[in-house]
């Protein structure tokens, strides 16, 4: 299966029977990122967390009851 990275537009080939290929086929909302882009985002996020200026806003389930 040919996939395209959503960030750098690099085209790669993945195995048709891999769980990632099945997820991309069955749920079009899921997107593919190449390994380099994924690692770059991961490293930069860790750097921001280490500075102390990074806030992760999590959804508060207790206050969201309708």
mmCIF file as gemmi writes it, N, C-alpha and C atoms, coordinates in Angstrom:
data_model
loop_
_atom_site.group_PDB
_atom_site.id
_atom_site.type_symbol
_atom_site.label_atom_id
_atom_site.label_alt_id
_atom_site.label_comp_id
_atom_site.label_asym_id
_atom_site.label_entity_id
_atom_site.label_seq_id
_atom_site.pdbx_PDB_ins_code
_atom_site.Cartn_x
_atom_site.Cartn_y
_atom_site.Cartn_z
_atom_site.occupancy
_atom_site.B_iso_or_equiv
_atom_site.pdbx_formal_charge
_atom_site.auth_seq_id
_atom_site.auth_asym_id
_atom_site.pdbx_PDB_model_num
ATOM 1 N N . UNK Axp A 1 ? 0.849 -1.164 0 1 0 ? 1 A 1
ATOM 2 C CA . UNK Axp A 1 ? 0 0 0 1 0 ? 1 A 1
ATOM 3 C C . UNK Axp A 1 ? 0.9 1.233 0 1 0 ? 1 A 1
ATOM 4 N N . UNK Axp A 2 ? 0.582 2.179 -0.843 1 0 ? 2 A 1
ATOM 5 C CA . UNK Axp A 2 ? 1.333 3.422 -0.893 1 0 ? 2 A 1
ATOM 6 C C . UNK Axp A 2 ? 0.644 4.444 0.004 1 0 ? 2 A 1
ATOM 7 N N . UNK Axp A 3 ? 1.436 5.116 0.828 1 0 ? 3 A 1
ATOM 8 C CA . UNK Axp A 3 ? 0.906 6.119 1.739 1 0 ? 3 A 1
ATOM 9 C C . UNK Axp A 3 ? 1.725 7.397 1.601 1 0 ? 3 A 1
ATOM 10 N N . UNK Axp A 4 ? 1.086 8.51 1.937 1 0 ? 4 A 1
ATOM 11 C CA . UNK Axp A 4 ? 1.73 9.808 1.81 1 0 ? 4 A 1
ATOM 12 C C . UNK Axp A 4 ? 1.723 10.505 3.162 1 0 ? 4 A 1
ATOM 13 N N . UNK Axp A 5 ? 2.873 10.994 3.568 1 0 ? 5 A 1
ATOM 14 C CA . UNK Axp A 5 ? 2.993 11.711 4.833 1 0 ? 5 A 1
ATOM 15 C C . UNK Axp A 5 ? 2.224 13.027 4.729 1 0 ? 5 A 1
ATOM 16 N N . UNK Axp A 6 ? 1.445 13.349 5.758 1 0 ? 6 A 1
ATOM 17 C CA . UNK Axp A 6 ? 0.629 14.555 5.729 1 0 ? 6 A 1
ATOM 18 C C . UNK Axp A 6 ? 1.453 15.817 5.953 1 0 ? 6 A 1
ATOM 19 N N . UNK Axp A 7 ? 2.666 15.688 6.463 1 0 ? 7 A 1
ATOM 20 C CA . UNK Axp A 7 ? 3.495 16.857 6.754 1 0 ? 7 A 1
ATOM 21 C C . UNK Axp A 7 ? 4.478 17.148 5.622 1 0 ? 7 A 1
ATOM 22 N N . UNK Axp A 8 ? 5.25 16.144 5.214 1 0 ? 8 A 1
ATOM 23 C CA . UNK Axp A 8 ? 6.31 16.394 4.232 1 0 ? 8 A 1
ATOM 24 C C . UNK Axp A 8 ? 5.962 15.882 2.832 1 0 ? 8 A 1
ATOM 25 N N . UNK Axp A 9 ? 4.819 15.254 2.65 1 0 ? 9 A 1
ATOM 26 C CA . UNK Axp A 9 ? 4.351 14.733 1.36 1 0 ? 9 A 1
ATOM 27 C C . UNK Axp A 9 ? 5.265 13.664 0.765 1 0 ? 9 A 1
ATOM 28 N N . UNK Axp A 10 ? 6.009 12.986 1.619 1 0 ? 10 A 1
ATOM 29 C CA . UNK Axp A 10 ? 6.874 11.895 1.178 1 0 ? 10 A 1
ATOM 30 C C . UNK Axp A 10 ? 6.017 10.639 0.997 1 0 ? 10 A 1
ATOM 31 N N . UNK Axp A 11 ? 6.19 9.963 -0.112 1 0 ? 11 A 1
ATOM 32 C CA . UNK Axp A 11 ? 5.415 8.756 -0.4 1 0 ? 11 A 1
ATOM 33 C C . UNK Axp A 11 ? 6.243 7.534 -0.011 1 0 ? 11 A 1
ATOM 34 N N . UNK Axp A 12 ? 5.633 6.649 0.779 1 0 ? 12 A 1
ATOM 35 C CA . UNK Axp A 12 ? 6.285 5.421 1.232 1 0 ? 12 A 1
ATOM 36 C C . UNK Axp A 12 ? 5.386 4.239 0.941 1 0 ? 12 A 1
ATOM 37 N N . UNK Axp A 13 ? 5.95 3.068 1.026 1 0 ? 13 A 1
ATOM 38 C CA . UNK Axp A 13 ? 5.204 1.847 0.817 1 0 ? 13 A 1
ATOM 39 C C . UNK Axp A 13 ? 5.169 1.061 2.127 1 0 ? 13 A 1
ATOM 40 N N . UNK Axp A 14 ? 3.979 0.6 2.524 1 0 ? 14 A 1
ATOM 41 C CA . UNK Axp A 14 ? 3.839 -0.229 3.717 1 0 ? 14 A 1
ATOM 42 C C . UNK Axp A 14 ? 3.14 -1.526 3.316 1 0 ? 14 A 1
ATOM 43 N N . UNK Axp A 15 ? 3.308 -2.533 4.137 1 0 ? 15 A 1
ATOM 44 C CA . UNK Axp A 15 ? 2.711 -3.843 3.877 1 0 ? 15 A 1
ATOM 45 C C . UNK Axp A 15 ? 1.191 -3.755 3.94 1 0 ? 15 A 1
ATOM 46 N N . UNK Axp A 16 ? 0.512 -4.36 2.972 1 0 ? 16 A 1
ATOM 47 C CA . UNK Axp A 16 ? -0.952 -4.334 2.917 1 0 ? 16 A 1
ATOM 48 C C . UNK Axp A 16 ? -1.605 -4.996 4.117 1 0 ? 16 A 1
ATOM 49 N N . UNK Axp A 17 ? -0.949 -5.965 4.716 1 0 ? 17 A 1
ATOM 50 C CA . UNK Axp A 17 ? -1.534 -6.712 5.826 1 0 ? 17 A 1
ATOM 51 C C . UNK Axp A 17 ? -1.154 -6.159 7.202 1 0 ? 17 A 1
ATOM 52 N N . UNK Axp A 18 ? -0.401 -5.074 7.241 1 0 ? 18 A 1
ATOM 53 C CA . UNK Axp A 18 ? 0.003 -4.516 8.531 1 0 ? 18 A 1
ATOM 54 C C . UNK Axp A 18 ? -1.196 -3.858 9.208 1 0 ? 18 A 1
ATOM 55 N N . UNK Axp A 19 ? -1.186 -3.792 10.532 1 0 ? 19 A 1
ATOM 56 C CA . UNK Axp A 19 ? -2.294 -3.146 11.248 1 0 ? 19 A 1
ATOM 57 C C . UNK Axp A 19 ? -2.469 -1.678 10.857 1 0 ? 19 A 1
ATOM 58 N N . UNK Axp A 20 ? -1.37 -0.993 10.563 1 0 ? 20 A 1
ATOM 59 C CA . UNK Axp A 20 ? -1.461 0.403 10.157 1 0 ? 20 A 1
ATOM 60 C C . UNK Axp A 20 ? -2.187 0.545 8.823 1 0 ? 20 A 1
ATOM 61 N N . UNK Axp A 21 ? -1.896 -0.328 7.88 1 0 ? 21 A 1
ATOM 62 C CA . UNK Axp A 21 ? -2.565 -0.274 6.573 1 0 ? 21 A 1
ATOM 63 C C . UNK Axp A 21 ? -4.06 -0.541 6.723 1 0 ? 21 A 1
ATOM 64 N N . UNK Axp A 22 ? -4.404 -1.486 7.559 1 0 ? 22 A 1
ATOM 65 C CA . UNK Axp A 22 ? -5.824 -1.793 7.779 1 0 ? 22 A 1
ATOM 66 C C . UNK Axp A 22 ? -6.536 -0.623 8.446 1 0 ? 22 A 1
ATOM 67 N N . UNK Axp A 23 ? -5.87 0.026 9.385 1 0 ? 23 A 1
ATOM 68 C CA . UNK Axp A 23 ? -6.468 1.166 10.062 1 0 ? 23 A 1
ATOM 69 C C . UNK Axp A 23 ? -6.691 2.322 9.078 1 0 ? 23 A 1
ATOM 70 N N . UNK Axp A 24 ? -5.73 2.564 8.206 1 0 ? 24 A 1
ATOM 71 C CA . UNK Axp A 24 ? -5.86 3.645 7.228 1 0 ? 24 A 1
ATOM 72 C C . UNK Axp A 24 ? -6.949 3.346 6.2 1 0 ? 24 A 1
ATOM 73 N N . UNK Axp A 25 ? -7.086 2.09 5.838 1 0 ? 25 A 1
ATOM 74 C CA . UNK Axp A 25 ? -8.121 1.716 4.859 1 0 ? 25 A 1
ATOM 75 C C . UNK Axp A 25 ? -9.521 1.807 5.444 1 0 ? 25 A 1
ATOM 76 N N . UNK Axp A 26 ? -9.696 1.339 6.657 1 0 ? 26 A 1
ATOM 77 C CA . UNK Axp A 26 ? -11.026 1.245 7.259 1 0 ? 26 A 1
ATOM 78 C C . UNK Axp A 26 ? -11.508 2.53 7.911 1 0 ? 26 A 1
ATOM 79 N N . UNK Axp A 27 ? -10.588 3.384 8.296 1 0 ? 27 A 1
ATOM 80 C CA . UNK Axp A 27 ? -10.964 4.643 8.949 1 0 ? 27 A 1
ATOM 81 C C . UNK Axp A 27 ? -10.236 5.79 8.263 1 0 ? 27 A 1
ATOM 82 N N . UNK Axp A 28 ? -10.867 6.415 7.283 1 0 ? 28 A 1
ATOM 83 C CA . UNK Axp A 28 ? -10.192 7.453 6.511 1 0 ? 28 A 1
ATOM 84 C C . UNK Axp A 28 ? -9.768 8.688 7.307 1 0 ? 28 A 1
ATOM 85 N N . UNK Axp A 29 ? -10.319 8.876 8.49 1 0 ? 29 A 1
ATOM 86 C CA . UNK Axp A 29 ? -9.945 10.03 9.295 1 0 ? 29 A 1
ATOM 87 C C . UNK Axp A 29 ? -8.506 9.921 9.798 1 0 ? 29 A 1
ATOM 88 N N . UNK Axp A 30 ? -7.986 8.711 9.935 1 0 ? 30 A 1
ATOM 89 C CA . UNK Axp A 30 ? -6.613 8.509 10.378 1 0 ? 30 A 1
ATOM 90 C C . UNK Axp A 30 ? -5.662 8.931 9.269 1 0 ? 30 A 1
ATOM 91 N N . UNK Axp A 31 ? -4.573 9.581 9.64 1 0 ? 31 A 1
ATOM 92 C CA . UNK Axp A 31 ? -3.593 10.039 8.664 1 0 ? 31 A 1
ATOM 93 C C . UNK Axp A 31 ? -2.257 9.368 8.934 1 0 ? 31 A 1
ATOM 94 N N . UNK Axp A 32 ? -1.382 9.422 7.941 1 0 ? 32 A 1
ATOM 95 C CA . UNK Axp A 32 ? -0.082 8.775 8.032 1 0 ? 32 A 1
ATOM 96 C C . UNK Axp A 32 ? 1.008 9.824 8.159 1 0 ? 32 A 1
ATOM 97 N N . UNK Axp A 33 ? 1.95 9.577 9.076 1 0 ? 33 A 1
ATOM 98 C CA . UNK Axp A 33 ? 3.152 10.39 9.185 1 0 ? 33 A 1
ATOM 99 C C . UNK Axp A 33 ? 4.362 9.482 9.046 1 0 ? 33 A 1
ATOM 100 N N . UNK Axp A 34 ? 5.344 9.929 8.274 1 0 ? 34 A 1
ATOM 101 C CA . UNK Axp A 34 ? 6.559 9.127 8.112 1 0 ? 34 A 1
ATOM 102 C C . UNK Axp A 34 ? 7.335 9.118 9.434 1 0 ? 34 A 1
ATOM 103 N N . UNK Axp A 35 ? 8.277 8.221 9.528 1 0 ? 35 A 1
ATOM 104 C CA . UNK Axp A 35 ? 9.026 8.037 10.766 1 0 ? 35 A 1
ATOM 105 C C . UNK Axp A 35 ? 9.801 9.297 11.16 1 0 ? 35 A 1
ATOM 106 N N . UNK Axp A 36 ? 10.4 9.97 10.168 1 0 ? 36 A 1
ATOM 107 C CA . UNK Axp A 36 ? 11.182 11.169 10.452 1 0 ? 36 A 1
ATOM 108 C C . UNK Axp A 36 ? 10.31 12.288 11.036 1 0 ? 36 A 1
ATOM 109 N N . UNK Axp A 37 ? 9.142 12.517 10.439 1 0 ? 37 A 1
ATOM 110 C CA . UNK Axp A 37 ? 8.239 13.564 10.938 1 0 ? 37 A 1
ATOM 111 C C . UNK Axp A 37 ? 7.72 13.209 12.327 1 0 ? 37 A 1
ATOM 112 N N . UNK Axp A 38 ? 7.373 11.953 12.54 1 0 ? 38 A 1
ATOM 113 C CA . UNK Axp A 38 ? 6.869 11.514 13.836 1 0 ? 38 A 1
ATOM 114 C C . UNK Axp A 38 ? 7.924 11.737 14.92 1 0 ? 38 A 1
ATOM 115 N N . UNK Axp A 39 ? 9.172 11.363 14.644 1 0 ? 39 A 1
ATOM 116 C CA . UNK Axp A 39 ? 10.244 11.525 15.625 1 0 ? 39 A 1
ATOM 117 C C . UNK Axp A 39 ? 10.537 13.002 15.873 1 0 ? 39 A 1
ATOM 118 N N . UNK Axp A 40 ? 10.491 13.828 14.825 1 0 ? 40 A 1
ATOM 119 C CA . UNK Axp A 40 ? 10.746 15.256 14.979 1 0 ? 40 A 1
ATOM 120 C C . UNK Axp A 40 ? 9.692 15.893 15.879 1 0 ? 40 A 1
ATOM 121 N N . UNK Axp A 41 ? 8.423 15.57 15.671 1 0 ? 41 A 1
ATOM 122 C CA . UNK Axp A 41 ? 7.356 16.115 16.505 1 0 ? 41 A 1
ATOM 123 C C . UNK Axp A 41 ? 7.488 15.619 17.94 1 0 ? 41 A 1
ATOM 124 N N . UNK Axp A 42 ? 7.817 14.341 18.095 1 0 ? 42 A 1
ATOM 125 C CA . UNK Axp A 42 ? 7.983 13.77 19.427 1 0 ? 42 A 1
ATOM 126 C C . UNK Axp A 42 ? 9.106 14.471 20.192 1 0 ? 42 A 1
ATOM 127 N N . UNK Axp A 43 ? 10.251 14.678 19.528 1 0 ? 43 A 1
ATOM 128 C CA . UNK Axp A 43 ? 11.391 15.32 20.192 1 0 ? 43 A 1
ATOM 129 C C . UNK Axp A 43 ? 11.089 16.765 20.549 1 0 ? 43 A 1
ATOM 130 N N . UNK Axp A 44 ? 10.447 17.501 19.661 1 0 ? 44 A 1
ATOM 131 C CA . UNK Axp A 44 ? 10.144 18.901 19.948 1 0 ? 44 A 1
ATOM 132 C C . UNK Axp A 44 ? 9.11 19.034 21.053 1 0 ? 44 A 1
ATOM 133 N N . UNK Axp A 45 ? 8.168 18.111 21.115 1 0 ? 45 A 1
ATOM 134 C CA . UNK Axp A 45 ? 7.185 18.137 22.2 1 0 ? 45 A 1
ATOM 135 C C . UNK Axp A 45 ? 7.866 17.88 23.539 1 0 ? 45 A 1
ATOM 136 N N . UNK Axp A 46 ? 8.783 16.93 23.574 1 0 ? 46 A 1
ATOM 137 C CA . UNK Axp A 46 ? 9.522 16.65 24.814 1 0 ? 46 A 1
ATOM 138 C C . UNK Axp A 46 ? 10.355 17.856 25.234 1 0 ? 46 A 1
ATOM 139 N N . UNK Axp A 47 ? 10.946 18.566 24.249 1 0 ? 47 A 1
ATOM 140 C CA . UNK Axp A 47 ? 11.711 19.772 24.566 1 0 ? 47 A 1
ATOM 141 C C . UNK Axp A 47 ? 10.813 20.849 25.172 1 0 ? 47 A 1
ATOM 142 N N . UNK Axp A 48 ? 9.607 21.025 24.638 1 0 ? 48 A 1
ATOM 143 C CA . UNK Axp A 48 ? 8.676 22.021 25.174 1 0 ? 48 A 1
ATOM 144 C C . UNK Axp A 48 ? 8.225 21.643 26.576 1 0 ? 48 A 1
ATOM 145 N N . UNK Axp A 49 ? 7.993 20.364 26.824 1 0 ? 49 A 1
ATOM 146 C CA . UNK Axp A 49 ? 7.589 19.911 28.16 1 0 ? 49 A 1
ATOM 147 C C . UNK Axp A 49 ? 8.702 20.2 29.165 1 0 ? 49 A 1
ATOM 148 N N . UNK Axp A 50 ? 9.962 19.984 28.76 1 0 ? 50 A 1
ATOM 149 C CA . UNK Axp A 50 ? 11.099 20.2 29.653 1 0 ? 50 A 1
ATOM 150 C C . UNK Axp A 50 ? 11.301 21.668 30.017 1 0 ? 50 A 1
ATOM 151 N N . UNK Axp A 51 ? 10.848 22.601 29.162 1 0 ? 51 A 1
ATOM 152 C CA . UNK Axp A 51 ? 11.007 24.025 29.474 1 0 ? 51 A 1
ATOM 153 C C . UNK Axp A 51 ? 10.082 24.464 30.595 1 0 ? 51 A 1
ATOM 154 N N . UNK Axp A 52 ? 8.976 23.757 30.788 1 0 ? 52 A 1
ATOM 155 C CA . UNK Axp A 52 ? 8.032 24.12 31.832 1 0 ? 52 A 1
ATOM 156 C C . UNK Axp A 52 ? 6.935 25.046 31.345 1 0 ? 52 A 1
ATOM 157 N N . UNK Axp A 53 ? 7.016 25.514 30.112 1 0 ? 53 A 1
ATOM 158 C CA . UNK Axp A 53 ? 6.004 26.413 29.56 1 0 ? 53 A 1
ATOM 159 C C . UNK Axp A 53 ? 4.923 25.674 28.79 1 0 ? 53 A 1
ATOM 160 N N . UNK Axp A 54 ? 4.959 24.382 28.808 1 0 ? 54 A 1
ATOM 161 C CA . UNK Axp A 54 ? 4.016 23.567 28.044 1 0 ? 54 A 1
ATOM 162 C C . UNK Axp A 54 ? 2.873 23.145 28.952 1 0 ? 54 A 1
ATOM 163 N N . UNK Axp A 55 ? 1.643 23.41 28.522 1 0 ? 55 A 1
ATOM 164 C CA . UNK Axp A 55 ? 0.469 22.977 29.282 1 0 ? 55 A 1
ATOM 165 C C . UNK Axp A 55 ? -0.34 22.022 28.438 1 0 ? 55 A 1
ATOM 166 N N . UNK Axp A 56 ? -0.669 20.912 29.011 1 0 ? 56 A 1
ATOM 167 C CA . UNK Axp A 56 ? -1.503 19.931 28.343 1 0 ? 56 A 1
ATOM 168 C C . UNK Axp A 56 ? -2.908 20.062 28.91 1 0 ? 56 A 1
ATOM 169 N N . UNK Axp A 57 ? -3.825 20.536 28.071 1 0 ? 57 A 1
ATOM 170 C CA . UNK Axp A 57 ? -5.196 20.726 28.506 1 0 ? 57 A 1
ATOM 171 C C . UNK Axp A 57 ? -5.973 19.444 28.269 1 0 ? 57 A 1
ATOM 172 N N . UNK Axp A 58 ? -6.3 18.759 29.348 1 0 ? 58 A 1
ATOM 173 C CA . UNK Axp A 58 ? -7.052 17.517 29.253 1 0 ? 58 A 1
ATOM 174 C C . UNK Axp A 58 ? -8.521 17.809 29.525 1 0 ? 58 A 1
ATOM 175 N N . UNK Axp A 59 ? -9.368 17.05 28.881 1 0 ? 59 A 1
ATOM 176 C CA . UNK Axp A 59 ? -10.792 17.205 29.069 1 0 ? 59 A 1
ATOM 177 C C . UNK Axp A 59 ? -11.173 16.672 30.449 1 0 ? 59 A 1
ATOM 178 N N . UNK Axp A 60 ? -11.873 17.466 31.216 1 0 ? 60 A 1
ATOM 179 C CA . UNK Axp A 60 ? -12.291 17.082 32.551 1 0 ? 60 A 1
ATOM 180 C C . UNK Axp A 60 ? -13.633 16.365 32.448 1 0 ? 60 A 1
ATOM 181 N N . UNK Axp A 61 ? -13.631 15.073 32.632 1 0 ? 61 A 1
ATOM 182 C CA . UNK Axp A 61 ? -14.841 14.254 32.486 1 0 ? 61 A 1
ATOM 183 C C . UNK Axp A 61 ? -15.889 14.566 33.551 1 0 ? 61 A 1
ATOM 184 N N . UNK Axp A 62 ? -15.475 14.974 34.754 1 0 ? 62 A 1
ATOM 185 C CA . UNK Axp A 62 ? -16.42 15.226 35.847 1 0 ? 62 A 1
ATOM 186 C C . UNK Axp A 62 ? -17.301 16.439 35.546 1 0 ? 62 A 1
ATOM 187 N N . UNK Axp A 63 ? -16.735 17.463 34.904 1 0 ? 63 A 1
ATOM 188 C CA . UNK Axp A 63 ? -17.474 18.689 34.635 1 0 ? 63 A 1
ATOM 189 C C . UNK Axp A 63 ? -18.218 18.638 33.305 1 0 ? 63 A 1
ATOM 190 N N . UNK Axp A 64 ? -18.043 17.607 32.542 1 0 ? 64 A 1
ATOM 191 C CA . UNK Axp A 64 ? -18.658 17.513 31.223 1 0 ? 64 A 1
ATOM 192 C C . UNK Axp A 64 ? -19.94 16.703 31.215 1 0 ? 64 A 1
ATOM 193 N N . UNK Axp A 65 ? -20.513 16.406 32.364 1 0 ? 65 A 1
ATOM 194 C CA . UNK Axp A 65 ? -21.734 15.594 32.389 1 0 ? 65 A 1
ATOM 195 C C . UNK Axp A 65 ? -22.913 16.419 31.926 1 0 ? 65 A 1
ATOM 196 N N . UNK Axp A 66 ? -23.662 15.908 31.008 1 0 ? 66 A 1
ATOM 197 C CA . UNK Axp A 66 ? -24.82 16.611 30.439 1 0 ? 66 A 1
ATOM 198 C C . UNK Axp A 66 ? -26.012 16.054 31.063 1 0 ? 66 A 1
